[in-house]
Amino acid sequence: MPAIRPFHAVFAAIIGSIALASGCASDSPTESTWEKARSGANNSATRIHAIESIWKEAKSGRGSLDEARRLAVDLVWDRGVNPGARFRAAEIMLDDRRPEALAHTRSVMRLMLPTEPSRSIVALFAKEAGENGWSDLTDALVRRLAIDDAELPLRQRIESVAIMDLNPTKSLEEAVFAQFLTPDEPDLIEPNIGWRERVRSAAWNVLARIDPSGERRNVMLTRPMPAEADAETQTLVEDVRAAMNELSASPTTSMEFDWLRSVRDGSDENAAWWSVAASAIDTVSPLNRRGLAMRHIEPIRWVAENRTAWLGASRDELLDELAKRLDRHEHHTRTAELDVTRRRSRERLTDWRDVMSWGDAIAALVAEEAVHTEAFAHSIWAQVQRDRDDTTTEYGGMVAIANDGFYRPVLFVPRQRDRVSDNRFVASSDLLAASDRALAHYHMQVQRKWSTPFAGPSGGDLQYAETSGRTAFVFTTVGSDEINVDYYQPDGVVIDLGVISRPG
């Protein structure tokens, strides 16, 4: 019997509540057990009972183990099947201890773990990996750990415990960081799915949650690179080191990594922007630099050139200034459903003040100033009519500096392939590639002249901000001559910036 490991209690708690398939197989005399097992038309209980019967017969020497195993593996992969039946099929798959079967099982587990929705199956796979020392599954466990789970603290999740068990000489941070530096490309995975990039992104995402201040990551980044790290890794680490040392910021999502690497492309424009931003951040106190992210850099750069006094202001002083400015505007709160739990959005500064950082305060102040200029109003209203005339998609783009030094909305008309519906905007690769120095991304909800119930970001909009790491705006028509502007951040903060009237 294998040694009792610390995660067995966690594993038992997870599987204890699973609804295992139940019921009796069909009694139809014309339907063979194999047909019951294979047919997706049968219910989960019928299929798993048939598979159990076939597996038992095969193990006793009265059938093909390979064929019986294939039935179990096929059922494990089928996410449309009852989770309890899939769990039992996974147990059958793991019951095949032949060396070649175990090698295949490990490959199946590695492919399934990153996106597996069943916590019970994740727990089963994590337990098996930890007990058997299958360290090659560490990367898949890291990817699964990157999926947020509000029910358990990250360190208490079974993925974390299994990662620790597979890497006994390392802390959780060090084990995850190793996956960031030297991710593997499994032999059975097609290179074009970007496995290594996904592992690297997931590892950094996990590290950002374990170490939100970045102190541990900073220490690990200063260590010599492992010999097996490739040139791509070395370049990426150099970019991250530069961002953390010179901008006091670092990426957390894969899209932010792409953003950072694009900014570090060596172009004269990006190099100049970086230099000015780094000089500005160098004047900010260490306290106010805490929590800076990529999205804060452009507003800080602008402030250094246009509102210098703000760089020395405290977080509370900046938020007080923002509150005074917001009081001047008319506001409209979104009341359309965001998700299954709430129908009224929190969009007031008072809702979010306690959780906003100094960098957030700077970004929101610059956002308020940017959208409430006459030039911005002329530009956005010109786009409103174009959007209304095109009923195949929503319009959007980026907010960026124009030649006169003020911000403008720069429209990126969606390509034909990105025109999902008139109620959705898809950010194109062209938009992302052009957004190195942008203040924010935006989209419009202007199909109708009165869309007041939708005045604010939807759940999908908030998800985009979180994934991209970007500040974003949504412009919603709340009258024939009025647009409401909402600012939102990757962490879910939403602030209604008020109404922009149609220029006279």
N, C-alpha and C positions, 0 to 999 in steps of 0.2 A: 504494500500500500504506500502511495506517495506521502511524503511528509506533509503535515497539515500546515498550510501557508496562511499568512495574515489576511489574505483577501477572501478566504473561504466564507467567512461570516457575511461579507458584502455580497458575495455570489449567491449564497443561500437566501439572503433577503430579497435579491432581485428576482430569482427564479421562483420564489415561494408564491408569488402572486400571479404567475402566468396561467392563462386559461388554456390548458392542454386540450387537444382535440378529443372529443368524446363521441359516443354513439356507435352503432353497429354497422358493419359493412352491409351492402345490399345483399338480399337473399336471392336475387334473380338467378335462376339456374342457367341462363343463357349467357351470363356475363362472367368471363374468366377473371381470376384474381389479377392477372397482368393487365387486363383491360381496365379494371377498377383503378389500378395504380397509375396508369398512364393518362387516363382521360381527365382533362380539365373540366369536363362537364359534371363530374362527380364532386360531392362536397369534400371538404378537407378531411373530415373524419374517415370517410370511406377510403380515400386515397392513402392516408397514412397507415390505416389498419392493414390495407392490402400490402403496402410496402414492408411493414413489420413482418407480415407473414412470409413474404418472399425472401426477406433478409434472413429470417430464422431458418428457412429451408436451405438457403444457400450455405449458411454457416455449418449446417449439419451434413453438407456434402451432396445435397440433392438439388443443386442448381448452380448457376454461374454467379460467383461473388461480384465480378465486374458488372454484370447486367443489373444485379440487385443494387449495387452501390450507385450506379448511374441514375436509377430511379430516385434514390434519396437525395443525391446532389441536385438533380433537376428540381425537386420540390423545395430544397433549401433556397435555391435561386429565385423561386417564384414568389414575389412579394404580394401577389394578390391572394395568396393562400393564408388561412388562419395562422397567426403567429405561433400558437401552440403546436400545430402540425409541423410548421417549419422547424421549430425547436427540436421536436422529436426526430425529424429527418436529419438534422445536424448531429444529434447524438448517434444515429445510425452511421452516418458518414465517419464520425470520429471512432466508432467501434471497429472500423476496419484498420487493423494495426499492421498490415503488410507494408513493407518499406516503400514500395512504389505508390501504394495508396496513400500513405501518410505524406509523401512528398506532394502529391496532388492536393490533398486536404489542406496543406499549408498554403499552397498557391490560391486555392479557393478562399480561404480565410483572409489572406492578404488582400485579395481583390474586393471582398465583401465588407470588411471591417470599416473602411473609411466612410461609407455612406449607409451602413446597416441601420434601419430604423428601430429594430427590436432591441431594447436594452437587455433582454434575457439572452438573446443570441450573442450579443456583444460580450456579456458576462461569461457565457460558456466558452467563447473563443479566447477571451483574455485569460481565463483560468487554465485552459489547455496550453496556451503559449507559455505562461509562466511556469507551470508544472513541468513542461517538457524542455524548457530552455530554448525555445524557438526564437532566438534573438533577431532573426531576419524579419519577424513580424513587428518589431519596434516601430518601424516607419508607419505601418498601417494603424497601429495603436495611437501614434501621435496625431495622425490625420483624424481619427475618430475623436480624440480628446479635444481637438480644435472646435468641434461642434458643441455649442453652448448647451448646458444642462442646468436649468435653474434649480433643480431639486437637490443637487449635491455640490458642495465645494469642490473645486477642481482637484485638489490633492486627495480627496477621499473617493474619487471615482475609481472604479475597478481598472480602467485603462491606465491610470497613474500607478496603481499598485503593481499591475503587471509589468509596466515599463521599468519600475524600480527593481522588480524581481529578475527581469532579464538583463539588467545593468547594475549588478550589486555593488560595484566599486564606484558608482557615480551617484550624485544627487539627482533629483528629478530634473532640475535646471540643466545640469551638465549632460544628462542623457538626451534631453530634447535638443539642446544646442548642438550636440554631435550630429543629429539628423539634419539640422540646418546647414552645417558645414559640409557634410559628406553623405548626402542622400544617395541611396542605391537606385538602380534601374532594374527591377526584376526581369528575369529572362522571359517570363511568359506574358509580359505586358508590352503592348505595342508602344514604341517611343512617342508616337504622335499624340498620345493622351496626356503627355506632360506630367508623368508621375513624379519625377524628381522636383520639378517646379512646385507641384502641389504639396509634396512633403516639406519642402523648404518653407513655403508660405505658411503651412499649418504649424510647423515648428516655431516660427517667429510669432505667430498668433498666440500660441500657448505661452511662450516666454513673456509676451507682453502682458498677459493676464497674471502670470506668476510674479512678474517683476515689473509692475506698472511704472515705477520710478526710473527704470532703466539702469539702475546701479549695478545689478548683477551682470546684466548683458554687457555693460561697459567693461567690466572686469574681464569677462570671457573674451570679448573682442580684442583686448590688448594682448592676449596670449599668442604665442607663435602659431601659425597655421599648421594643421596636420599635413604630413607629407602627401597623403592621398587626395588632398583638396585640389580640384582642377582650376584652370585659369578663370573660368566663369565665376567660381566661388570666390576666388581671391579678389577679383574686380568688385563683386557685390559687397564683400566685407569691407573693402577700401571705401566704397561709396557710403555704406552705413556708418563706418567710423567717421568719415568726413561730416555726415549729417549730424551725428551725435556730438562731435567735438566742436564744430563750427556753427551749427544752427540749434544745438540743444534739442534736436528732434530726430525721430527715427520712424520708418514705416512700420505698419503692423499688418496690413493686408497685402495680398499679391498685387492688387492694382496700385497700391502705394509703392511697392517695390518697383513696378514698371515706371511709375511717375518719377521716383528718385533717379532711376537709371537714365531716364529721358532727360531730366534736368542736368545730369552729369555727362551729357553727350559731347562736351568740349566745344560747343558753339560759342561764338563771341557774345551773343545775346544772353544765353543762360549763364555764362561765366560772369558777366557783368552783374546780372541780377543776383547771383549767389554772393558775390563780393559785397554788394551794397547791403544785402540782407544780413550777412554774417557780421558786418560792422555794426549794424543797428542792434542786433541781438547781443553783441558784446557789451553794449551800454545798459542792458536790462539786468536788474538784480537777480542773483541766483534764485531767490524765492519766486520771483515772477516767471523765471524760465521753466519752472517745474510744470510738467504736463504739456509742453509745447509739442505740436504735431506738424506735419507737412503743411496742412491747410492754414496754419497760423503765419507762415513765413511771408507770404505776399502782403497781407495786411500790415504786418510789422514793417516791412520794407516801405510801404506807402506812408505809414505814419512817420517814419524817420525823415521823409522828405517833405511832408505836408502838415503834420500835427506833432511836432517834436515833443511838446510838453507831455503828451500822453505816454511816452516811453518811460517817464519817471513817475507816473501816477500809480497809485495802488489799485488793486482789483476793485475795491469798493468805490473808489473815486471814479473809475471808469464806468462802473455800473450805475452810479448815481447820474452821471452825465447821460448815459443811454436812457435811463428812466425819464429824465427831463425831455429828451428829444421825442421819445415815444408818446409822451403825453400830448404832444402837439397834433398827433395824427388820429384819424378815424380808423377803427379796427373792426374786423369781422372774424368771428371764431368759426372754425369748421365744426359742423354738427353731423355730417354724414359719417357713417360707420367706418372706423379704422380697422377694427378687428372684432372678434366675438365678445370682447369684454367691455369695450367702452364706445360711446357714441359722441362724446364731446371732447375735443382736443384741448390740451393744456398749452396755451400759446402766449401767456403773459410772462413778462420778465420776473414777476413775483413768484411764478411757478417754478422757476429754474435758477434763480439767483444763487442759492446756496451751493449748487453743484457746478457752477461755471468757474472756469479757471481765469487767470489773468489773460491768457492768450485768447480764450473764448470772448472775453469782454472787448478786447481789441478788435477781433474779427467782427463781432456784432456791431460795434460802433462804426467801423469802416463800411460795413454792409448798409447800415442805415443812411450814412452820408452818400454812398454811391448811388442808391436807387432814388433818392429824393433830390435829383438835380433836373433842371429843365432839359438838358441834352439827353439824359437817360430816358426821361418821359417821352420825348419825341421818338427815340429809337424803338422803345418797347411797344408804343402804340402803333407804329408802322408795321411791326411784326404781328400784332393782334389781327389785323385785317387779313394778312396773308394766311395766317393759321385758320381763320374762319372760312376762307375761300377754299381751303384744302380739307376735305372731309375724310381723308384716308389716314390721317395721323395727327398727333399733337406735335407742336414745334418746340424747339429748345436750343440750347447752346451753352456758351460760356460768358461770364462777365469778366472783361479784361480791359486793360489800360489802352486808351486810344492815343493818337498822336498829340492831342492837346493835354495829356496828363490826367484826364478824368476817365472814369470807368464807363463802359458801354456794354449793352447786351449784344454779343456777336452770334448771329443765327447760324446754325448748322442744319440745313434742311435735310430731313431723313431720306436716305436712299430707298429705292423701291423695296428692297428686301427687308428693310427695317420698319415698314409701314404695317404695324400689327393691327391698329384700330385708331379711331378718332379719339379714343380715351387713353392713349398711351404714347409716351415718347421713349424711343430707344436711343441711347447715347452711342454714336458711331465711333469706329476706330479713328476716323479723321478728327473728331472732336477731342478724343482722349489724347491723340498725338499733338494737338495744337494747344493743349491746356497746361503746359509746363509752368507758366507764370500767371495763370488765371486766378482770379479771386474766388470764383465759384462756378458751379454749373447751374443751369436753370431749365425749367420747362414751363409751359403755359397751359392753363385750363380755361379756355376762352371760347369754347364751341358755342356757348349761349351767352347772351348779354347779362343774364342773372344766374350765377352759379354759386351764390353765397353759401349754401350748405357744404360746398366742397372747398371753401376758402382755407386751404392748408394742405400739407403733404398727406398722402395716403400711406398705408402700411408699406406698399411697394416702394414708394418714394423714400421712406425712412430706411428701408433695407438697402436701397441703392447707395445712400449716403454712408451707411455703415460699411458696405463692401468696398466702396471706392475710396473711403477716407476723405471725401470732399465736403466742403461747405456747399450748400445748395439753396436755391430760391425756387419758389413756385409762385407764379402770377395767375390770379384768378379774377375774372370779371365779376363784379358785385353790383353792377349797374351799367347803363348804356355808356357812361362816360367815366367809369371808375374801375380800377384794378387794385385788388388787395395783394400785398406782398408778404410772404412768409419765408423766414430764414430758418434753416434747420441744419443740425450737425450730425456727425456719425453716431454720437452717443444718445440720440433721441431728443435732444433739446430743440424746441421749436419756439420761435419768437415772431409774433405778428409785427411786422415793421410798418404797417399802416397802408393807407390808400394812396395810389398815384392817379391823379385826375388827368383826363385827356387834355393836352395842351390846347389853349384857345386859338 
